[in-house]
Amino acid sequence: MDLPPELGEVTISREGATTVLRGPGSPREVLPPDEAALRRHVRVDPRGRYRPLSGARTLPGGWQVETGAALSLERAIEAVYPLALTHMRLHAEGTLRIVTLDAVLSRQTGRYEASANLSPERRALAARLLCGQCVRVPVWDGEECGATRIPCPEPCSVLVSLCREAAFWDDEPPEPAPVDPAIAFAAFDQPGNELREAYLAARAAGPSERTVPHG
């Protein structure tokens, strides 16, 4: 597969016989050509928070890794964006299996069963806010995805979690709170969570509010 020079938040640079994968920003810390080490490095954001959404625009910056015999470019990208290349290939072939948010929520049980109670309008709001912070293109929601971007074929568990909390907020609307950057990305039940507060603000503003936060 021919890869673009930019994919999500990483860049791919071919320098002679070496191909270098770089994260955003600088200066450049040279990481060892080890898939497990790279996966550990990108597991937290610049604030040190765990990244439950691999496609979130919160990659730690200032790193690079040389790919080759010890670590192929494909395995390095897999460490940063799991299944990205597989989904890109299947999408190009027209064989990518798509699952909608309605289908995902309808099959939830136990702790996440309440997510199915969220209205279509509020589902769309939750998806718009969360997916607006992700490099993956939600083709499950009908968005067009070019050959140089990463398609997302199915709503992720983070979106399901946000829909679950949003369904509870419909029953008992919480008070808004100032955004606290120290709160974990997916801690939607905690006042000050950036997505919680963006959702509550957009919900209060009504259907015309289209604000999407970017991390």
C-alpha positions, 0 to 999 in steps of 0.5 A: 500500500502506498502511504501518504507523507502524513497520516493522522498526526504522524509523518512518514519521511523516506531518507535514503534507505531509511524510513522515519516515522515522526510524531507531531512537534519537536525536538525529536527524541529518537525511540528504539525500533521496538513496537512494544516500546512505541506503543507504550510511548503513545499510550499517554498524551502530553499531559500524561493522561492515558489515551483510551482513543488511539486516534485522538489528536493528543499524540505525545510530540517530539519523537521519531523512530527509524523503521526497517528490519527491526521494526517495519513501517507497517508495524510502527503505524499499527502501534500508533493507530491499530488496524489503520492500514487494514481499514484503509485497504478494505475501504479502498477495496470496497469491502470494509464492514460498516456498523452504525451507532444505532446498531452498536447501542442496540446490542449493549447490555449490563453497564452500557445498556442505558446508552440505547436510551439516548435520543437520535439527536443526542447520539448525533451530538455525542458523535460529533463532539467525540469524532471531532477530536479523532483523526479517524473518519467516521464512515459508519456515519456516512462521511466520505474518506479519501485514500490518505485518511483513516476510515472508522468502520464502527463506533468505538467503546469511548463513544458508547461510554459517552452515550451512556453518560449522556443518557443519564444526563437527560434524566438528571441534567448536571450543573456545568463546570469549568474544564479541568485539563487534568481530568482523564479524557474519557472520565465523562462522569467527572465535572470538568471533563472537556467532552462532558462540558462541551456536550452539556454546553451544546445541549443547553444551546440547542440544535443550532450549536455546532461547536466541536472541541479540538484537543 
